[in-house]
Each structure stands twice: as C-alpha cells, then as structure tokens.
Amino acid sequence: MKFKGKKILIGISGGIAAYKICWLIRSIRKQGGEVKVIVTRAGEKFVTKTTIEALSGNPAATDLFEPAPGGVIPHIELARWADCFLIAPATANILAKTVNGIADDLLSTTILSYPDPVIFAPAMNDEMWKNEVTRRNLKIIRKSKHSIIEPESGDLACETVGIGRMAEPEYLEEKICQFLDISSELTGRRILITAGGTEENIDPVRFIGNRSSGKMGFALAGAAMNRGAEVTVIAGHCTAEAPANIKIIEALSAKDMKKQVIDHLCENDVLIMAAAVADFRPAERAKSKIKKEELTGLTLELERTDDILASLKDTRKGKIIVGFALETNDGIRNARKKLKDKDLDIIVLNDPLKKGSGFGSDTNRITIFEKGKKKETELPLMTKYEAARHIFDRVINLLK
Ligand SMILES: Cc1cc2nc3c(=O)[nH]c(=O)nc-3n(C[C@H](O)[C@H](O)[C@H](O)COP(=O)(O)O)c2cc1C
C-alpha cells in the first residue's frame, strides 16, 4: 500500500496514449492512493468519463465552471488537494499553454493554480515533437520548477517510428514515487516515534510544558511511512499537524509517555525519542484549581521525572534506539556523553537558539553522532523532513 494517504491528480489531454493512463489510475488505487482526474475536451475523445470515474472512484473533472462538491471553485480545490500532479499524456498544446500561462480550460487553469512542480509526460507525433516551437516550450519547462518525463523512441500511433511515444505507465508510477519520496527500504519494519512536548500538571488547568511543536517527530513519521514502515507515534502536546493515516497514541505527561513507550517497544524494531520530555514535574498536583489569592508567594516544589530510556531495561535489547539532544551550549560534548551514558545507537543534536532551528520551525540544523564512529556529521540548515531522511539513511544502514 505504498500510496496510502497520497492524493494524486492526473491531467489527461488529447492523445492516443490516454488509454495507458487507465492502468496507472487502477494501479495507484490498488496501492492505497486516492486519484482525481481532469480530462480535457480532446482527452474525452480518447477515454470516456465513465471509464475514468469507474477506475478512480471520483467524478472526472472537465468543466472550469462546474462547481466541485461543496460549492468550491474546481481548479482551486483540485490544486489545493493534490500531493502530486501528473499530466499524462501531455499534448504539444498543453505544453504550449503552460509555457504561455494560458488558462482557458480546467486543466490549464489548474496547472497555473498549482503551487508545486507539475510532472509532464509528453506524447506526440515525432514531427510535433521535433517542431521548433515544441522544442522551445520543452526547454522553458525543463528550466522551470516543473519536470518532463521524456518520451521514448519507437512505433508511434501515426504509423511512423520516431521519438514521441509516452513513457510506459509503470515508469510514470516510478516517477510519482520519486516525486513523493516513496520507497520500500523500510517495508516490513515497525518504527515507534515520540513527538511533541510533555505537560506536567500543577493543578487541573495549569501545567509546566515546553515549546515543542511535534514538527520534528511528525517529519520523522512521514519520512518513515514514505519508506514503507509501519509507524506509531506517541504524542505529547503537539501544535503541528500530524501526517494523514498515522497511528497516534496520546501521552501527555512524562509518566504516560514512559508507560506507552514500555508497552509498545516490544512490537517495534526502532525507537526514536524525538519528544521533549520534562525532566521535572511538580512534586504535588493540586486536585482543584489553585485560587489566585493562594498563588501569591507560592513556591512550586519539583521532583525528577523518570528517565524513559533507563526504564526500558531488557525490552530495548536488539532495538535501534535514536535519541535527540537539545543543547544550547557545549552541544558536542553533551551529545557524545548522552550517546554513551544512554547507550544509544544514534543521537541527533540540535540547538534551538541557532537561526532556523528548534521548536516550531519548519527547518532544522542537526548534527548526527553514531555509536562507534569517531566523527560526527554536521548537516546544513534544511527542512525537518530532509533532516528526517538523513536520520533514516543511518537507521536503514544499521538495520541491514
Ligand atoms: C487521433 C488523434 C491523435 C492525437 N494525438 C496527439 C498526441 O499524441 N499528442 C498531441 O500533442 N496531440 C495529439 N492530437 C492533437 C490534439 O488532440 C489536439 O492538439 C488537441 O487540441 C489537444 O487539446 P488538449 O491539449 O486540450 O487536450 C491528436 C489528435 C487526433 C485526432
């Protein structure tokens, strides 16, 4: 089910190769993906709406002025919906319209409204392909944020042999996987990730918390799922949005988080402790809200929370354990010490005070330390998702 949770928008323009897209729609759906299709007027001459609707399980979108379900403007709704947008077959006409910003039907208007790169799989007669204007248009698209899946050389529908045959649908599927960063390196593996920050209650309405948003934990979860792993997230307080289709177990306090990690570790191969777990909690939790008057001069007595990793004992044997070190000073020394003291396989150091790093940010600047390796790897500023990919590259190596 490699496409589980993924939303793929396919634009079919008017070429013979449109019939090949029926296989692609079916294959994506069989592997858990959701597919919506926009078909041009010319495209409808080659595949019917009935076929598209039966295969995709969604209405075939054709009309710019036909409101989408819920009364939303269709080109905006579809552009917002899609994780990946493939135009296949892409006619010489749709390439020309894209280059010139022409938006005179639903497909071309959606292309113009789509904020991310669009993938074009051109198909056409070899003379159309060789035409100076088409070559110029292709050159402009190749230089833009969009990409072209090059057509193959071979027998063409117009009974000639030459370049212009659309890439096979299996190859288009591979390209969609690459675009969505889907692979199978972690298929069959189970990964447990803690995310967010813990809350330690002072009374029923107040708590001691931290600024963790859960973004790093969720980025790890998304990257692991894209590589085929079965992922469980034990989530504290999170302000970030969780990836779709993820199994989440809520554990708000350090004590709850410890319990959930102990309960679930045995069925997982890897544990990644990305949550910011409180080191201290109020020694006493008031049963009812502490009154304002009682707060004057109030002293909170704190006690240590349990170290989750130290509580795992035998259950952690044979598992790969990844920890995070959030340090604002002396990071390298502290991370190395934590790697050794907690017997981790990997520790990821980040400094929330560095620009673009830390809580709530979409980016991070991490340094990765591995057990038995003298030299750490310092990575530049990158998105949390990219940082997660780097961490999994190492985890995959250890799992081999
Ligand atoms: C039988 C037939 C096959 C066609 N095949 C292609 C093709 O493979 N590639 C292409 O660019 N145009 C092809 N065309 C021409 C397009 O359908 C035509 O340029 C149309 O206006 C494209 O509209 P669209 O881009 O909105 O789908 C074909 C036309 C016919 C009649």
The ligand as an ORCA input file, in Angstrom:
! r2SCAN-3c Opt
* xyz 0 1
  C      -6.283     10.735    -33.410
  C      -5.581     11.899    -32.816
  C      -4.473     11.688    -32.026
  C      -3.782     12.750    -31.448
  N      -2.691     12.504    -30.687
  C      -1.992     13.525    -30.171
  C      -0.845     13.276    -29.390
  O      -0.443     12.149    -29.141
  N      -0.183     14.351    -28.927
  C      -0.553     15.625    -29.163
  O       0.108     16.536    -28.732
  N      -1.692     15.878    -29.880
  C      -2.394     14.867    -30.398
  N      -3.514     15.130    -31.112
  C      -3.966     16.500    -31.297
  C      -4.640     17.036    -30.055
  O      -5.701     16.217    -29.662
  C      -5.099     18.464    -30.280
  O      -3.968     19.288    -30.467
  C      -5.962     18.988    -29.169
  O      -6.337     20.311    -29.468
  C      -5.266     18.953    -27.836
  O      -6.085     19.507    -26.846
  P      -5.737     19.397    -25.294
  O      -4.307     19.745    -25.158
  O      -6.618     20.407    -24.662
  O      -6.085     18.033    -24.876
  C      -4.239     14.074    -31.686
  C      -5.370     14.274    -32.432
  C      -6.035     13.221    -33.026
  C      -7.240     13.480    -33.867
*
